Amino acid sequence: MNDIKVFLAHAIQLEYEAARRYEELKAAMTTYGNKEAASFFGRMAEFSRMHLKDAMARGGFHNLPKMADDEWEWPDGVSPEQAAWAGMDGLTDVPTAMRLALDGEERSQLFYAAIVAATTDPEVRRMAKEFAAEEAEHVAELEQLMRKLAA
């Protein structure tokens, strides 16, 4: 991926999907009565919306970018968020929710890392490194919460 606008369109779509999924997980955890997990997923949804707004501002987008299906450069043909959340339903329990969230963050981190490795555009590489680092932080936060909830 060597075009900053295309890169940012992918980042925007990924963060949009992540925010939606985290809101769904927050609602599920509220139903299960797990306030700590619900609060965590609410914060993650807010981070995703913040990253979404930042990516839109960086690219000068006023609306969510529209691309044809064949223009998206997703691994396996779907965004990392869609692939990760395929197993979610209204009965998702806390451990499953955590595993799904971790999978989404790991897939997103790997997506950005792959762009860092493959791009020839220095601006895309710089942003992809930044975004990969943010996703790695989310992975670490999720792993920490998972250990705490398992104890």
Residue pairs with C-beta under 8 A, 6 or more apart in sequence:
1 7
1 10
1 73
1 115
1 118
1 119
1 121
1 124
2 119
2 120
2 121
2 124
3 121
3 124
4 59
4 121
4 123
4 124
4 127
5 59
5 65
6 71
6 73
7 115
7 119
7 121
7 124
7 127
7 128
8 55
8 56
8 58
8 59
8 61
8 65
8 127
9 59
9 61
9 65
9 67
10 72
10 73
10 74
10 79
11 51
11 55
11 127
11 131
12 52
12 55
12 56
12 59
12 61
12 64
12 65
13 64
13 65
13 72
13 79
14 79
14 80
14 81
14 108
14 111
15 48
15 49
15 51
15 52
15 55
16 48
16 52
16 64
17 79
17 81
17 82
17 85
18 44
18 45
18 48
18 81
18 104
18 108
19 45
19 48
19 49
19 52
21 81
21 85
21 88
21 100
21 101
21 104
22 41
22 42
22 44
22 45
22 48
22 101
23 41
23 42
23 45
24 88
25 37
25 41
25 88
25 92
25 97
25 100
25 101
26 38
26 41
26 42
26 45
27 38
28 90
28 92
28 97
29 35
29 37
29 38
29 41
29 94
29 97
30 38
32 93
32 94
34 94
34 149
36 145
36 149
37 94
37 97
37 98
37 145
37 149
40 141
40 145
41 97
41 101
44 101
44 138
47 138
51 131
51 134
55 61
56 62
56 64
58 127
59 65
72 79
74 80
74 111
75 83
75 107
75 110
75 111
75 114
76 83
80 104
80 107
80 108
80 110
80 111
81 104
81 107
81 108
83 107
84 100
84 101
84 103
84 104
84 106
84 107
85 100
85 104
87 96
87 100
88 96
88 97
88 100
92 100
94 149
95 149
95 150
98 142
98 145
98 146
98 149
101 142
102 139
102 142
102 143
102 146
105 135
105 138
105 139
105 142
106 135
106 139
108 135
108 138
109 132
109 135
109 136
109 138
109 139
112 128
112 129
112 131
112 132
112 135
113 128
113 132
115 124
115 125
115 128
116 125
116 128
116 129
116 132
119 125
119 128
